[in-house]
Amino acid sequence: MLSIVRRMVRSKLMLVVIGLLIVGLAGMGLPDMFSSAEPRGMISAGDRFIVKRDVDQRVDTYLRNVREAEGRTLSRQDAAQSGIIQQVLQAMMNETALLSFADKEKIEATRFAVTEMVANAPRFKNAVTGEFDEEAFQLFARQQGQTVKQLETGIKESFTREYLVNSLSTGLHTPDALGKVWMTAQSEQREFSYVNIPSDAGGDIADPTDEQLQAFYEDNQSSFRQPERKAVTILSIAPSDFVGAVEVAEEDLRSEYELRIKEFSSDETRALKEFSSPNRRLVQQAVDEIGAGGNPDEVLTGLSELIVTTRIVSQSDIQDEEYGKTAFGVAEGTHFGAYELEEGNWTGVIVETVYAGTPTPFENVSHQIKSEIATLEAEKIFETKQEEFFDLVGGGFDLEEAAEALQVPLMSFDSIDQQGRTENNHLLGSVVFRPDAMETLRQLSFDGEVSDILDDVADGLYVVRLDKLEESFIPPLADVKEIATSAYKLYEASQGAQNIADKVLARAQELNDLSQAAEENDLLFVKSETKLTRREIPEEITRAMAFQLFSTQKGEYAIANEQDGGRTVVFLSDITNLEPDMLDVLATSGKRAISESLESDVQMAFLEAVLAESEVEENGKAITEYIQTMSGE
């Protein structure tokens, strides 16, 4: 596909197709992120790859932006549990594929483009001179957890991706006629009536005779087939298995607490003396005089037109992002300005006092500290235990002996099918969601067979043993008689409803009157007061009814098969629409909707081609482990 795109890039047609990618980039569908491939890092394409540090940095940046923009504090665990980390990984995967493709096509933003953007960005300009402020740029890089070079590279790569996809954005044209057709379909209103025949309308269904049940069973034997199931045992070890064996002394806890006291304290606050005026020169004069060694109080008193206020704030209390970062990034006694915090009003500031946050009492965080120290010590124990694990399993010891020697539990599970469900339809998450467990289990073919040692979540290891293979079979009627009886009665009830629906339909068509046909059969006729549109389906309407009403012509009847076995006879009495003049007016909206849909399709096709061309690989184990670790599982 990309060879076609390359040829198109030299023609005007290319401009019709491409520039639609960037908006929906991160939300696109991706190849399976949990494949067994083992690329460099977590994601790789060509010479580019993403490692855990890159993902950490991107997630932390997102969380910081949410905190500063919305005042909400999210943890990494919150991000993982709400799907944010998965979205970040998808976006990074798309970006990596695009950059790899750009490398192959030798598409690259110039250093001049990066320099021009940075030099002209308002956030990197000196508030006094209006010139590029290198220190502001360096500060911004540090706040993003990057070096200046890393930040410049990130900007350059962002430009490169935009060059690649924006070349496709111009020239896309949707005919006016299509917009009108779309709006006609969306704005039409369908008037209808209906008669519902519940699944029990035919009366109570008697239990089948032995002959009837036998015949039903024989006609539907495939419905009663039991799938192949396997009973398994899993032996696993992970650092978390040894946390309980670690003892942490009180003095070690207190030493760690003192070392990390800032982490366990509330937000720092600062006393800011602000002096403001609509006259920027006046504010700048005060800043300059204080900077030249003038006594701040005397300088501010001497400039009586300045409005001077002092307030104690945390960084989150300050709405202006750049002002807040500066105010909390400088030392006590520092002054700076001028900032236009409000339109037409300029402010200078003196950081008078820095108040450290209030520490959380040791007793309130000692359990957390103990858990963290114990986790680190458990990892050391695990390093020793995993060697023993390899020796025991590789040496042919049975899993029971290995579990006893390692002092870890052995987990045996009920038989499960290929979807990980038991005979009672219970999903065994401990098997299903363990990396590579289901695929490994499918490969085990005889009782007692043990898998190779596999990587588990949270840096663990495990092996699977097939305890018993249960072949697929059709149980005799005697074993499923209760289930077969219920299925028979449901089927007969549904057929009863169908017979009544056929009778009502035939009579309604004969009389051209659904209400009369309903009355003759003691059924309730309903004339809907709400019209059906494609934009909104009334609450009283089932999916089956809506499907039939949209598939039916004006003046026609139809039968909808309901999920509960009932039937509904529907009649479409009229289809109305907007006046032609109004449709012409609204056709632009329809045209825009079609264009957006076309853009989405082009984006998807282009991205899929780039992903295939770039041969993106995902380290499924690393990604799964990363997400589960962040989720606290």
C-alpha positions as CSV (number, residue, x, y, z in Angstrom):
1,M,0.0,0.0,0.0
2,L,2.8,2.5,0.8
3,S,4.3,2.1,-2.6
4,I,1.0,3.4,-4.0
5,V,1.0,6.3,-1.4
6,R,4.6,7.2,-2.5
7,R,3.5,7.4,-6.1
8,M,0.5,9.5,-5.1
9,V,2.6,11.9,-3.2
10,R,3.7,13.5,-6.5
11,S,0.1,14.1,-7.6
12,K,-2.7,16.3,-6.5
13,L,-4.7,13.2,-5.6
14,M,-2.3,12.6,-2.7
15,L,-3.4,15.8,-1.2
16,V,-7.0,14.5,-1.1
17,V,-6.0,11.6,1.1
18,I,-3.5,12.2,3.8
19,G,-3.6,15.2,6.1
20,L,-6.3,13.7,8.3
21,L,-4.2,11.6,10.6
22,I,-3.0,13.7,13.5
23,V,-6.2,14.4,15.3
24,G,-7.3,10.8,16.0
25,L,-3.8,9.4,16.0
26,A,-3.7,8.1,19.6
27,G,-7.2,6.6,19.5
28,M,-6.6,4.4,16.5
29,G,-6.8,0.6,16.8
30,L,-3.5,-1.2,17.1
31,P,-2.1,-4.6,16.5
32,D,-2.2,-7.0,19.5
33,M,-0.1,-5.4,22.2
34,F,0.3,-8.7,24.0
35,S,2.0,-10.8,21.3
36,S,4.9,-13.0,22.2
37,A,7.4,-10.9,20.2
38,E,10.5,-9.8,22.1
39,P,11.7,-6.5,20.5
40,R,14.2,-4.1,22.0
41,G,12.4,-2.3,24.8
42,M,8.6,-2.4,25.1
43,I,7.9,-1.2,21.6
44,S,10.2,-1.0,18.6
45,A,10.1,-0.2,14.9
46,G,13.1,0.0,12.6
47,D,16.0,1.6,14.5
48,R,13.6,3.3,17.0
49,F,12.4,1.8,20.3
50,I,10.5,2.7,23.5
51,V,11.8,1.6,26.9
52,K,10.2,1.7,30.3
53,R,11.9,5.0,31.1
54,D,10.2,6.7,28.1
55,V,6.8,5.5,29.1
56,D,7.4,6.6,32.7
57,Q,8.3,10.0,31.5
58,R,5.3,10.3,29.3
59,V,2.9,9.1,31.9
60,D,4.4,11.5,34.6
61,T,4.1,14.4,32.1
62,Y,0.5,13.6,31.6
63,L,-0.2,13.4,35.3
64,R,1.6,16.6,36.0
65,N,-0.4,18.4,33.2
66,V,-3.7,17.1,34.7
67,R,-2.6,18.3,38.2
68,E,-1.6,21.8,36.9
69,A,-4.5,22.3,34.5
70,E,-7.4,20.7,36.4
71,G,-6.2,20.7,40.0
72,R,-6.7,16.9,40.1
73,T,-4.0,14.6,41.5
74,L,-3.8,11.2,39.8
75,S,-1.4,8.5,40.8
76,R,0.2,6.1,38.3
77,Q,-2.1,3.4,39.7
78,D,-5.2,5.7,38.9
79,A,-3.8,6.1,35.4
80,A,-3.4,2.4,34.9
81,Q,-6.8,1.4,36.3
82,S,-8.6,4.1,34.2
83,G,-6.9,3.1,30.9
84,I,-4.7,6.2,30.6
85,I,-1.4,4.2,30.5
86,Q,-2.8,2.0,27.8
87,Q,-3.7,5.1,25.7
88,V,-0.2,6.5,26.3
89,L,1.3,3.2,25.0
90,Q,-0.9,3.3,21.9
91,A,0.0,6.9,21.1
92,M,3.7,6.1,21.6
93,M,3.4,3.0,19.4
94,N,1.8,5.1,16.6
95,E,4.5,7.8,17.0
96,T,7.3,5.2,16.8
97,A,5.8,3.7,13.7
98,L,5.5,7.1,12.0
99,L,9.0,8.1,12.8
100,S,10.4,4.8,11.6
101,F,8.5,5.2,8.3
102,A,9.9,8.8,8.1
103,D,13.4,7.5,8.6
104,K,12.9,5.1,5.7
105,E,11.5,7.9,3.5
106,K,14.2,10.3,4.7
107,I,11.6,12.8,6.0
108,E,13.0,14.9,8.8
109,A,12.3,18.3,10.3
110,T,15.3,20.7,10.1
111,R,17.1,22.1,13.2
112,F,16.2,25.6,11.9
113,A,12.5,24.8,12.3
114,V,13.0,23.7,15.9
115,T,15.2,26.8,16.7
116,E,12.6,29.1,15.1
117,M,9.7,27.6,17.1
118,V,11.6,27.8,20.4
119,A,12.9,31.3,19.9
120,N,9.4,32.6,19.1
121,A,7.5,30.7,21.8
122,P,6.2,33.3,24.4
123,R,6.9,31.0,27.3
124,F,10.6,31.1,26.5
125,K,10.9,34.9,26.2
126,N,12.3,37.2,28.9
127,A,9.4,39.2,30.4
128,V,11.5,42.4,30.4
129,T,13.4,42.3,27.1
130,G,11.2,40.1,25.1
131,E,14.2,38.1,23.9
132,F,14.7,34.4,24.0
133,D,15.6,33.3,27.6
134,E,17.8,30.2,27.6
135,E,17.3,29.7,31.3
136,A,13.5,29.6,30.9
137,F,14.0,26.9,28.2
138,Q,16.3,24.9,30.4
139,L,13.9,25.2,33.3
140,F,11.0,23.9,31.1
141,A,13.2,21.0,30.0
142,R,13.9,20.1,33.7
143,Q,10.2,20.3,34.5
144,Q,9.5,17.8,31.8
145,G,12.2,15.5,33.2
146,Q,14.4,16.0,30.2
147,T,17.7,17.5,29.2
148,V,17.7,20.3,26.7
149,K,18.9,18.0,24.0
150,Q,16.1,15.5,24.7
151,L,13.5,18.3,24.6
152,E,14.9,19.6,21.3
153,T,14.8,16.1,19.8
154,G,11.2,15.6,21.0
155,I,10.2,18.9,19.3
156,K,12.0,17.9,16.1
157,E,10.3,14.5,16.0
158,S,6.9,16.1,16.6
159,F,7.5,18.3,13.6
160,T,8.6,15.3,11.5
161,R,5.4,13.5,12.3
162,E,3.4,16.6,11.3
163,Y,5.3,16.9,8.1
164,L,4.5,13.3,7.3
165,V,0.7,13.4,7.9
166,N,-0.1,17.1,7.0
167,S,1.0,16.5,3.5
168,L,-2.3,14.5,3.1
169,S,-4.7,17.1,4.5
170,T,-5.4,19.5,1.6
171,G,-7.7,18.9,-1.2
172,L,-10.2,16.5,0.4
173,H,-13.6,17.4,-1.1
174,T,-17.0,15.9,-0.3
175,P,-19.7,16.5,-3.0
176,D,-22.6,18.7,-1.8
177,A,-25.0,15.9,-3.0
178,L,-23.6,13.5,-0.5
179,G,-24.1,16.0,2.3
180,K,-27.8,16.4,1.4
181,V,-28.3,12.6,1.1
182,W,-26.7,12.1,4.6
183,M,-28.8,14.9,6.1
184,T,-32.0,13.5,4.5
185,A,-31.4,10.1,6.1
186,Q,-30.5,11.6,9.5
187,S,-33.4,14.0,9.7
188,E,-36.2,11.7,8.5
189,Q,-38.9,10.8,11.1
190,R,-40.7,7.5,11.0
191,E,-44.2,7.1,12.4
192,F,-45.1,3.6,13.5
193,S,-47.3,1.4,15.6
194,Y,-46.7,-2.1,17.0
195,V,-48.2,-5.1,18.7
196,N,-45.9,-7.0,21.1
197,I,-46.4,-10.8,21.5
198,P,-44.5,-12.0,24.6
199,S,-42.8,-15.3,24.6
200,D,-45.4,-16.8,26.9
201,A,-48.4,-15.5,24.8
202,G,-49.0,-19.1,23.6
203,G,-49.7,-20.2,27.2
204,D,-47.8,-22.4,29.5
205,I,-45.6,-25.0,27.8
206,A,-46.0,-28.4,29.3
207,D,-42.9,-30.5,30.0
208,P,-42.0,-32.6,27.0
209,T,-42.7,-36.3,26.8
210,D,-39.7,-38.6,26.8
211,E,-40.2,-39.0,23.0
212,Q,-40.4,-35.3,22.4
213,L,-37.3,-34.6,24.6
214,Q,-35.3,-37.3,22.9
215,A,-36.2,-36.0,19.4
216,F,-35.3,-32.4,20.5
217,Y,-32.0,-33.6,22.0
218,E,-31.0,-35.5,18.8
219,D,-31.9,-32.6,16.5
220,N,-29.7,-30.2,18.6
221,Q,-26.9,-32.4,19.9
222,S,-24.2,-29.9,18.9
223,S,-25.7,-27.4,21.4
224,F,-25.0,-29.8,24.2
225,R,-21.4,-30.6,23.3
226,Q,-18.9,-30.1,26.1
227,P,-15.6,-28.6,24.9
228,E,-12.2,-30.1,25.7
229,R,-11.0,-29.1,29.2
230,K,-7.8,-29.3,31.0
231,A,-7.1,-29.5,34.7
232,V,-3.9,-27.7,35.6
233,T,-1.5,-26.9,38.4
234,I,0.7,-23.8,38.5
235,L,3.9,-23.3,40.6
236,S,5.0,-19.7,40.7
237,I,7.4,-17.6,42.7
238,A,7.7,-13.8,42.8
239,P,9.4,-11.3,45.1
240,S,6.0,-10.6,46.7
241,D,5.9,-14.2,48.0
242,F,8.7,-13.4,50.4
243,V,7.6,-9.9,51.7
244,G,6.0,-11.5,54.8
245,A,9.3,-13.1,55.8
246,V,11.1,-9.8,56.1
247,E,11.5,-8.1,59.4
248,V,12.3,-4.4,59.5
249,A,13.7,-2.8,62.7
250,E,12.1,0.4,64.2
251,E,15.3,2.4,63.8
252,D,15.5,1.5,60.1
253,L,12.0,2.8,59.6
254,R,12.7,6.1,61.4
255,S,16.0,6.6,59.4
256,E,14.1,6.1,56.1
257,Y,11.4,8.5,57.3
258,E,13.9,11.3,58.1
259,L,15.7,10.7,54.8
260,R,12.4,11.1,52.8
261,I,10.7,13.7,55.1
262,K,9.9,16.0,52.2
263,E,8.0,13.2,50.4
264,F,5.9,12.7,53.5
265,S,5.1,16.4,54.0
266,S,2.3,18.6,52.7
267,D,2.9,21.1,49.9
268,E,5.3,23.9,50.5
269,T,3.8,27.4,50.7
270,R,5.4,30.8,50.2
271,A,4.7,34.4,51.2
272,L,4.7,36.5,48.1
273,K,4.8,40.3,48.2
274,E,3.3,41.4,44.9
275,F,3.3,44.9,43.6
276,S,1.2,45.8,40.6
277,S,0.1,48.6,38.3
278,P,-1.3,49.1,34.8
279,N,1.9,51.0,34.2
280,R,4.5,48.3,33.2
281,R,7.4,50.8,33.4
282,L,6.5,51.6,37.0
283,V,6.6,47.9,38.0
284,Q,9.8,47.4,36.1
285,Q,11.3,50.4,37.8
286,A,10.6,48.8,41.2
287,V,12.1,45.5,40.1
288,D,15.3,47.3,38.8
289,E,15.7,49.4,41.9
290,I,15.4,46.4,44.2
291,G,17.8,44.5,42.0
292,A,20.3,47.4,42.3
293,G,20.3,46.9,46.1
294,G,17.5,49.1,47.1
295,N,15.5,48.3,50.3
296,P,12.3,46.6,49.0
297,D,10.0,48.4,51.5
298,E,11.5,51.8,50.8
299,V,11.4,51.2,47.1
300,L,7.7,50.2,47.1
301,T,6.8,53.0,49.6
302,G,8.5,55.5,47.3
303,L,6.5,54.4,44.3
304,S,3.1,55.1,45.8
305,E,1.1,54.3,42.7
306,L,1.9,50.6,43.1
307,I,-0.7,48.4,44.7
308,V,1.2,46.2,47.2
309,T,-0.3,42.9,48.6
310,T,1.2,40.0,50.4
311,R,-0.4,36.5,50.2
312,I,0.7,33.0,51.3
313,V,0.0,30.4,48.6
314,S,0.9,27.0,47.4
315,Q,1.9,26.5,43.8
316,S,-1.4,25.0,42.9
317,D,-3.1,28.3,44.1
318,I,-1.5,30.2,41.3
319,Q,-3.4,30.2,38.0
320,D,-0.7,31.5,35.7
321,E,1.5,28.4,35.1
322,E,4.7,30.2,34.2
323,Y,4.4,32.7,37.1
324,G,3.7,29.8,39.5
325,K,6.8,27.8,38.3
326,T,9.0,30.9,38.7
327,A,7.7,31.8,42.1
328,F,8.3,28.3,43.5
329,G,11.5,27.7,41.6
330,V,13.6,30.6,43.1
331,A,15.2,31.0,46.5
332,E,13.7,33.0,49.4
333,G,14.4,36.7,49.0
334,T,14.4,36.6,45.2
335,H,12.4,39.2,43.3
336,F,11.3,39.1,39.6
337,G,8.8,40.6,37.2
338,A,7.0,41.9,35.4
339,Y,4.2,39.5,34.6
340,E,0.9,40.4,33.0
341,L,-1.3,38.3,35.2
342,E,-4.4,40.2,34.2
343,E,-5.0,42.0,31.0
344,G,-3.5,45.4,31.2
345,N,-2.2,44.9,34.7
346,W,1.5,44.2,35.5
347,T,2.9,42.5,38.6
348,G,6.3,42.2,40.2
349,V,7.0,39.9,43.2
350,I,9.3,39.3,46.1
351,V,9.5,35.8,47.6
352,E,9.5,36.9,51.3
353,T,9.3,33.6,53.1
354,V,9.4,29.9,52.2
355,Y,7.3,27.7,54.5
356,A,8.2,24.0,54.3
357,G,5.3,21.6,54.2
358,T,4.0,20.0,57.4
359,P,5.3,16.4,57.8
360,T,2.9,13.6,58.2
361,P,3.4,11.9,61.6
362,F,5.8,8.9,61.5
363,E,3.0,6.7,62.8
364,N,0.8,7.4,59.8
365,V,3.4,6.4,57.2
366,S,5.5,3.8,59.0
367,H,3.4,1.0,57.5
368,Q,4.0,2.3,54.0
369,I,7.8,2.7,54.7
370,K,7.9,-0.8,56.1
371,S,6.2,-2.3,53.1
372,E,8.6,-0.5,50.7
373,I,11.7,-1.7,52.6
374,A,10.3,-5.2,52.9
375,T,9.6,-5.3,49.2
376,L,13.2,-4.4,48.4
377,E,14.5,-7.1,50.8
378,A,12.1,-9.6,49.3
379,E,13.6,-9.0,45.9
380,K,16.9,-10.0,47.3
381,I,15.5,-13.2,48.7
382,F,13.9,-13.9,45.4
383,E,17.2,-13.6,43.6
384,T,18.4,-16.6,45.6
385,K,15.1,-18.5,45.4
386,Q,14.9,-18.2,41.6
387,E,18.1,-20.1,41.2
388,E,16.7,-22.8,43.4
389,F,13.5,-22.7,41.4
390,F,15.5,-23.4,38.2
391,D,17.4,-26.2,39.8
392,L,14.3,-27.9,41.2
393,V,12.1,-27.7,38.1
394,G,14.9,-28.3,35.6
395,G,16.2,-31.2,37.8
396,G,12.9,-33.1,37.3
397,F,11.5,-32.8,40.8
398,D,7.7,-32.9,40.8
399,L,5.9,-29.6,41.6
400,E,4.8,-30.7,45.0
401,E,8.4,-31.3,46.1
402,A,9.5,-28.0,44.5
403,A,6.8,-26.0,46.3
404,E,7.7,-27.5,49.6
405,A,11.4,-26.8,49.2
406,L,10.7,-23.2,48.1
407,Q,8.1,-22.7,50.8
408,V,5.5,-21.3,48.4
409,P,2.0,-22.5,47.7
410,L,1.1,-24.8,44.8
411,M,-2.1,-23.8,42.9
412,S,-4.3,-26.5,41.4
413,F,-7.4,-25.5,39.3
414,D,-10.6,-27.0,38.1
415,S,-10.7,-28.1,34.4
416,I,-11.0,-25.2,32.0
417,D,-11.8,-24.9,28.3
418,Q,-9.8,-22.9,25.7
419,Q,-11.4,-19.7,26.9
420,G,-10.4,-20.4,30.5
421,R,-13.9,-21.2,31.8
422,T,-14.9,-24.1,34.0
423,E,-17.9,-26.4,33.4
424,N,-19.9,-23.9,35.5
425,N,-18.8,-21.0,33.2
426,H,-16.5,-19.5,35.8
427,L,-13.6,-17.6,34.3
428,L,-10.3,-18.5,36.0
429,G,-8.5,-15.2,36.0
430,S,-5.4,-16.6,37.7
431,V,-4.8,-18.7,34.6
432,V,-6.4,-16.5,31.8
433,F,-4.6,-13.3,32.7
434,R,-1.2,-14.8,33.5
435,P,1.2,-14.0,30.6
436,D,1.4,-16.8,28.0
437,A,-0.5,-19.2,30.3
438,M,-3.4,-20.0,28.0
439,E,-1.1,-20.4,24.9
440,T,1.2,-22.7,26.9
441,L,-1.7,-24.7,28.2
442,R,-3.0,-25.3,24.6
443,Q,0.4,-26.8,23.7
444,L,0.4,-29.3,26.6
445,S,-1.0,-32.6,25.3
446,F,-0.7,-35.4,27.9
447,D,-1.3,-35.8,31.6
448,G,1.6,-34.9,33.7
449,E,3.4,-32.8,31.0
450,V,5.1,-29.7,32.5
451,S,5.8,-26.5,30.5
452,D,9.1,-24.6,30.3
453,I,9.8,-22.0,32.9
454,L,7.9,-18.8,32.0
455,D,8.1,-15.2,33.0
456,D,5.3,-14.1,35.3
457,V,4.0,-10.7,36.2
458,A,5.8,-8.6,38.8
459,D,9.2,-10.2,37.9
460,G,8.0,-13.6,38.8
461,L,8.5,-17.1,37.3
462,Y,6.1,-20.0,36.9
463,V,5.5,-23.4,35.3
464,V,2.3,-25.1,34.3
465,R,1.5,-28.8,34.6
466,L,-1.3,-30.5,32.7
467,D,-2.9,-32.7,35.3
468,K,-5.8,-34.2,33.3
469,L,-7.0,-33.9,29.7
470,E,-10.7,-34.2,29.3
471,E,-11.7,-34.8,25.6
472,S,-14.6,-33.0,24.0
473,F,-17.8,-35.0,24.2
474,I,-21.6,-34.9,23.9
475,P,-23.1,-36.0,27.2
476,P,-26.0,-38.5,27.2
477,L,-29.5,-37.1,27.5
478,A,-29.7,-38.3,31.1
479,D,-26.9,-36.0,32.1
480,V,-28.4,-32.9,30.6
481,K,-32.1,-33.7,30.9
482,E,-32.8,-30.6,33.0
483,I,-31.0,-28.3,30.6
484,A,-32.6,-30.0,27.6
485,T,-36.0,-29.6,29.1
486,S,-35.6,-25.9,29.7
487,A,-34.2,-25.4,26.1
488,Y,-37.2,-27.3,24.7
489,K,-39.7,-25.2,26.5
490,L,-38.0,-22.0,25.5
491,Y,-38.0,-23.1,21.9
492,E,-41.6,-24.1,22.0
493,A,-42.6,-20.8,23.6
494,S,-40.7,-18.9,20.9
495,Q,-42.5,-20.9,18.2
496,G,-45.8,-20.2,19.9
497,A,-45.1,-16.5,19.8
498,Q,-44.1,-16.8,16.1
499,N,-47.3,-18.5,15.2
500,I,-49.4,-15.8,16.8
501,A,-47.2,-13.1,15.1
502,D,-47.8,-14.8,11.7
503,K,-51.5,-14.8,12.4
504,V,-51.6,-11.1,13.4
505,L,-49.5,-10.1,10.5
506,A,-51.6,-11.9,7.9
507,R,-54.8,-10.4,9.4
508,A,-53.4,-6.9,9.6
509,Q,-52.4,-7.1,5.9
510,E,-55.8,-8.4,5.0
511,L,-57.6,-5.6,6.9
512,N,-54.9,-3.0,6.4
513,D,-55.4,-2.3,10.1
514,L,-53.0,-3.5,12.8
515,S,-55.2,-2.3,15.6
516,Q,-58.1,-4.5,14.5
517,A,-55.9,-7.5,14.1
518,A,-54.5,-7.0,17.6
519,E,-58.0,-6.6,19.1
520,E,-59.2,-9.9,17.5
521,N,-56.2,-11.7,19.1
522,D,-56.6,-10.0,22.5
523,L,-53.3,-8.1,22.2
524,L,-52.4,-4.6,23.0
525,F,-52.0,-2.2,20.0
526,V,-49.6,0.7,20.6
527,K,-49.5,3.8,18.4
528,S,-46.1,5.4,19.3
529,E,-46.3,9.1,20.2
530,T,-42.5,9.4,19.6
531,K,-41.2,9.3,16.1
532,L,-38.2,7.1,15.2
533,T,-35.1,8.8,13.9
534,R,-31.5,7.6,13.3
535,R,-30.3,10.1,15.8
536,E,-32.5,8.9,18.6
537,I,-34.3,5.6,19.3
538,P,-37.3,5.9,21.8
539,E,-36.9,3.9,25.0
540,E,-39.9,1.7,24.2
541,I,-38.2,0.5,21.0
542,T,-36.0,-2.6,21.0
543,R,-33.0,-3.1,18.7
544,A,-35.0,-5.7,16.8
545,M,-37.9,-3.3,16.3
546,A,-35.7,-0.5,15.2
547,F,-33.9,-2.7,12.6
548,Q,-37.2,-3.8,11.1
549,L,-38.6,-0.3,11.0
550,F,-35.5,1.1,9.2
551,S,-35.6,-1.9,6.8
552,T,-39.3,-1.4,6.0
553,Q,-41.0,0.8,3.4
554,K,-43.9,3.1,4.2
555,G,-47.2,1.2,4.6
556,E,-45.5,-2.2,5.2
557,Y,-45.7,-4.6,8.1
558,A,-42.8,-6.7,9.6
559,I,-42.1,-9.1,12.5
560,A,-39.2,-8.4,14.8
561,N,-37.6,-11.4,16.7
562,E,-37.0,-10.2,20.2
563,Q,-34.0,-11.5,22.3
564,D,-36.4,-13.0,25.0
565,G,-38.1,-15.2,22.4
566,G,-41.1,-12.9,21.9
567,R,-42.2,-11.3,18.7
568,T,-43.3,-7.8,17.7
569,V,-45.4,-6.9,14.7
570,V,-44.6,-3.4,13.5
571,F,-46.3,-1.1,11.0
572,L,-44.5,1.8,9.4
573,S,-47.3,4.3,8.7
574,D,-45.4,7.3,7.4
575,I,-41.9,8.8,6.7
576,T,-41.6,12.6,6.9
577,N,-38.6,14.8,6.4
578,L,-37.6,18.5,6.4
579,E,-38.6,20.8,3.6
580,P,-36.2,20.9,0.7
581,D,-35.1,24.5,1.4
582,M,-34.2,23.5,5.0
583,L,-32.3,20.4,3.7
584,D,-30.3,22.6,1.5
585,V,-29.4,24.8,4.4
586,L,-28.4,21.8,6.6
587,A,-26.5,20.0,3.8
588,T,-23.3,21.6,4.9
589,S,-23.6,19.8,8.3
590,G,-24.1,16.6,6.5
591,K,-21.1,17.3,4.2
592,R,-19.0,18.0,7.2
593,A,-20.1,14.7,9.0
594,I,-19.2,12.7,5.8
595,S,-15.9,14.5,5.5
596,E,-15.0,13.6,9.1
597,S,-15.9,10.0,8.5
598,L,-13.8,9.9,5.4
599,E,-10.9,11.5,7.2
600,S,-11.2,8.8,9.9
601,D,-11.2,6.0,7.3
602,V,-8.1,7.5,5.6
603,Q,-6.3,8.0,8.9
604,M,-7.0,4.4,9.8
605,A,-5.9,3.0,6.5
606,F,-2.7,5.1,6.4
607,L,-1.8,4.3,10.0
608,E,-2.4,0.5,9.4
609,A,-0.1,0.7,6.3
610,V,2.6,2.6,8.3
611,L,2.4,0.0,11.1
612,A,2.8,-2.8,8.7
613,E,5.5,-1.2,6.7
614,S,7.5,-0.3,9.9
615,E,7.1,-3.8,11.3
616,V,6.2,-2.6,14.7
617,E,6.9,-5.1,17.5
618,E,5.6,-5.1,21.0
619,N,7.1,-6.9,24.0
620,G,3.8,-8.3,25.3
621,K,5.3,-9.6,28.5
622,A,6.9,-6.3,29.4
623,I,3.8,-4.3,28.5
624,T,1.5,-6.6,30.5
625,E,3.8,-6.5,33.5
626,Y,4.2,-2.7,33.3
627,I,0.4,-2.2,33.3
628,Q,-0.3,-4.7,36.1
629,T,2.5,-3.3,38.2
630,M,1.2,0.2,37.8
631,S,-2.3,-1.0,38.6
632,G,-1.1,-2.5,41.9
633,E,-2.1,-6.0,40.9
